[in-house]
Amino acid sequence: MVKLVGCLRRKPGISAEEFHRYWKEIHGPLVQSVTEFSRYVRKYVQGHSVSDRVPGFPPPAFTPFDGVAELWFDSVVDIGKAFAEPRYLEIIRPDELKFLDLPKVTCGLSVCCWPIV
């Protein structure tokens, strides 16, 4: 299992509240509805940033991102297939442009090993 983690920044001019609402209520269901893409996704998790301080750590100088998206796939090959799907490019990618600052989104991959706890 491979996890794609995206650290997301909202598009300039969109409030935090608007960003979180759109991502949760519009974009999330849209991703699930595009079966040509979602058939590759084993798990999709939205982590919405909150302003609370992390106990035991100094407060950050700034909030580095507005949320974290986790998408789990069977393989890196399946990630490539999912993001090359014409329906992803036709429907989901244009929707991402409505609320994300894509040049400031940072993505990474990790291989999942469990159980940890």
QUIBELKA-V976488 format. One record per residue. RES is the residue in one small letter. PHI is phi in degrees with one decimal (none if undefined). PSI is psi in degrees with one decimal (NA if undefined). D_CENTER is the distance of its C-alpha to the mean C-alpha in Angstrom with 2 decimals. Layout:
BEGIN
RES_PHI_PSI_D_CENTER, RES_PHI_PSI_D_CENTER
END
This chain:
BEGIN
m_none_135.7_17.00, v_-121.3_135.7_14.34, k_-112.6_126.8_10.93, l_-95.0_123.6_8.32, v_-114.0_124.8_6.65, g_-115.7_121.6_4.85, c_-91.3_113.3_6.84, l_-100.6_143.6_6.54, r_-120.0_139.7_9.98, r_-77.9_155.1_11.39, k_-65.2_139.0_13.93, p_-56.2_139.6_17.44, g_93.6_-6.9_19.54, i_-104.3_128.8_17.01, s_-70.0_160.5_17.70, a_-58.9_-42.4_15.39, e_-62.7_-44.0_16.63, e_-64.6_-42.1_16.04, f_-57.4_-52.4_12.42, h_-64.3_-40.5_11.72, r_-62.7_-48.0_14.04, y_-63.4_-46.7_12.71, w_-60.1_-44.9_9.06, k_-74.4_-48.2_10.73, e_-89.5_-25.9_13.86, i_-110.1_-57.5_13.38, h_-69.1_-44.8_10.07, g_-56.0_-53.7_9.31, p_-61.5_-33.2_12.93, l_-63.4_-45.9_12.96, v_-57.2_-45.0_10.52, q_-65.8_-28.5_12.83, s_-80.5_-18.0_15.84, v_-91.2_88.3_15.59, t_-64.4_-27.2_17.24, e_-62.7_-27.4_17.74, f_-93.2_-51.4_14.03, s_-66.6_-18.1_13.36, r_-63.5_-21.5_16.55, y_-89.1_-18.6_14.97, v_-88.4_120.7_12.09, r_-86.9_-26.7_13.82, k_-158.2_138.9_11.34, y_-131.7_119.4_8.03, v_-124.4_132.2_7.44, q_-104.8_123.9_6.19, g_-109.9_107.3_8.01, h_-89.0_123.6_9.72, s_-63.1_144.8_11.92, v_-123.0_161.2_15.61, s_-87.7_-3.1_18.67, d_-62.9_144.2_20.62, r_-75.2_148.1_22.07, v_-83.5_118.1_21.57, p_-56.3_135.1_25.09, g_87.4_-2.2_26.97, f_-123.8_148.1_25.01, p_-67.5_153.0_26.02, p_-65.2_142.4_24.09, p_-70.9_152.6_21.77, a_-68.7_-28.9_23.25, f_-157.0_163.4_20.10, t_-87.6_114.8_16.56, p_-72.3_-19.9_14.59, f_-158.1_163.2_11.20, d_-96.2_-15.6_10.28, g_-176.6_167.9_7.37, v_-126.6_125.6_5.38, a_-103.1_132.2_2.53, e_-117.5_124.7_5.49, l_-125.0_122.6_6.99, w_-101.0_134.2_10.74, f_-131.6_162.0_13.33, d_-71.1_-29.9_17.10, s_-160.0_165.7_17.40, v_-64.8_-34.6_16.35, v_-59.0_-42.2_18.55, d_-66.9_-31.5_16.54, i_-60.9_-47.3_13.34, g_-60.2_-42.2_15.72, k_-63.8_-44.1_17.15, a_-60.8_-47.5_14.05, f_-79.7_-7.7_12.99, a_-96.7_-6.2_16.74, e_-58.6_129.1_17.35, p_-54.8_-37.3_19.25, r_-70.8_-30.4_17.77, y_-62.5_-49.5_14.16, l_-66.1_-31.0_15.80, e_-82.1_-34.8_17.94, i_-115.3_-52.5_15.76, i_-75.9_-46.9_11.96, r_-58.6_-46.4_12.09, p_-60.8_-33.1_14.62, d_-68.3_-38.1_12.69, e_-58.3_-36.8_9.79, l_-67.0_-18.0_12.88, k_-74.7_-25.6_14.04, f_-134.9_-11.1_11.77, l_-104.7_147.6_9.86, d_-94.9_80.6_12.10, l_-54.3_-38.4_11.04, p_-62.5_-20.6_13.89, k_-101.8_4.0_12.68, v_-80.5_133.5_9.13, t_-113.9_130.1_9.83, c_-121.5_151.2_8.77, g_-149.5_162.9_10.93, l_-117.5_146.8_12.28, s_-142.2_149.4_14.29, v_-93.4_133.4_16.86, c_-91.6_129.5_17.12, c_-127.7_129.1_20.58, w_-148.2_165.9_21.90, p_-83.9_144.7_23.63, i_-95.7_-49.7_23.19, v_-122.0_NA_24.53
END
